[in-house]
């Protein structure tokens, strides 16, 4: 993940963090109660394991989620 954001604007910074399709799908799933890797894989969008692992790692690096 990039260490510098393209803009000091809070909206642009937020889009840098969660602006891609898969991250927003994961946020949606978290809001609806999903918390386990296997639960995210069951979403109807059929996210692949490599994309899921990448997006979760990026979200963890950004401090949006934590692994337990």
N, C-alpha and C positions, 0 to 999 in steps of 0.2 A: 504494500500500500504506500502511496505517496506520503511523504512527511509534510509537505507544504501544500496548502490549498491554493486554487487558482485565483481566489478572491477573498477579501475579508468579509464579504457579505454573508450573513447567516444563512440565507436561502441557498446561495451557491455552495456554501460549505456543506449544508445538509444534503444537497443533491450529489456532491462529491462522495458522501458517505453511503447514501442509500438510494441513489438515483437510477440504478440499473434494475431491470425487471426482476431478477431473481432475489435480490435483497429485499425488495418491497413485498414479494410473495412470502418470504420468510418472516418479515415483520408482521404481515397479516396473520400468518399461522401462529406466531407467538402470541399475538393479541387474542386469538381464539383458543389458546390454551396448550398448544403443542410445545413440547420442551425437549423431546428426545430426537436423536438423529433419525431413528427408524420412523418416527411420526412424520417428520418432514418429508421423508421419501414416499410416504403414502399420499401426498397431496396430488390432486388431479392433474396438475401441470407436469408431473413426471420429471422433476429435476434429476439430473444425473448425479451420481455419487461424487464425481470429481468437482463439479460446479458447486454442489452443496457444501463439501468440505472447504472449498476455496472461499465461498461467501461467508460461512460461519467463522473462518479464521480471520477474514478481513473485519468482520463485525466485532470479533473479540479484540483484535488489535486496536480498533478505534474506541474501545471501551463501551460499546453498545450492548454487549452480552458478556457473560462470563461462563466458563466451563466449570461444571461441578461433577 
